[in-house]
């Protein structure tokens, strides 16, 4: 673990080990994500769509099965209103 100091302009230097781990260099952007009492640094993806592809799998599981289940629930709700 490395300690960094906040400058008079509220800036920090990201240590070499962290830059290498993130794969960033001069001119690259880093996302700063506050999480409670912690801050997470993430290299900004070059292609946001590609980086998010498939990220909902853990939420919905099999998308086809999820959609079928949802559509059945909509049909039930619609038929009960009639």
C-alpha positions in Angstrom: 0.0 0.0 0.0 1.3 3.4 -1.0 0.5 6.7 0.7 0.0 9.8 -1.4 -0.4 13.4 -0.3 -3.1 15.9 -1.4 -1.5 19.0 -2.9 -2.5 22.6 -2.3 -4.6 22.3 -5.5 -6.3 19.2 -4.1 -4.5 16.9 -6.6 -2.8 13.5 -6.0 -0.3 11.6 -8.0 -1.5 8.1 -8.9 1.4 5.8 -7.9 3.2 3.9 -10.7 1.9 0.5 -9.5 -1.7 1.7 -9.7 -1.2 3.2 -13.1 0.3 0.0 -14.4 -2.4 -2.1 -12.9 -5.1 0.2 -14.5 -3.2 0.3 -17.8 -3.4 4.1 -17.9 -0.9 6.8 -18.8 -0.7 10.5 -19.5 -3.9 11.8 -21.1 -6.0 8.8 -20.1 -9.2 9.3 -18.1 -9.9 7.6 -14.8 -13.3 7.2 -13.3 -13.5 8.1 -9.6 -16.3 6.2 -7.8 -17.1 7.1 -4.2 -18.3 4.1 -2.1 -19.1 5.0 1.5 -15.9 6.0 3.1 -13.8 4.7 0.2 -12.9 5.9 -3.3 -12.4 3.5 -6.2 -10.3 4.4 -9.3 -11.3 2.7 -12.5 -9.7 3.1 -15.9 -12.3 4.7 -18.2 -13.2 2.2 -20.8 -12.4 3.1 -24.4 -15.7 1.6 -25.6 -18.4 1.9 -22.9 -20.9 -0.3 -24.8 -18.4 -3.2 -25.1 -17.4 -2.9 -21.4 -21.0 -3.1 -20.3 -22.0 -5.9 -22.6 -23.3 -8.9 -20.6 -23.2 -7.0 -17.3 -26.9 -7.7 -16.7 -26.5 -11.5 -16.8 -26.1 -11.8 -13.1 -29.4 -9.8 -12.6 -31.6 -11.6 -15.2 -29.9 -14.9 -15.8 -31.1 -16.4 -19.0 -32.7 -13.4 -20.9 -35.1 -15.5 -22.9 -36.5 -17.3 -19.9 -36.7 -14.0 -18.0 -38.6 -12.3 -20.9 -41.1 -15.3 -21.2 -41.8 -15.1 -17.5 -42.3 -11.4 -17.6 -44.6 -11.6 -20.6 -46.7 -14.3 -18.9 -47.1 -12.1 -15.8 -48.2 -9.2 -18.1 -50.8 -11.4 -19.8 -52.1 -12.6 -16.4 -52.4 -9.0 -15.2 -54.2 -8.0 -18.4 -56.6 -10.9 -18.2 -57.5 -10.2 -14.6 -58.4 -6.6 -15.4 -60.9 -7.7 -18.0 
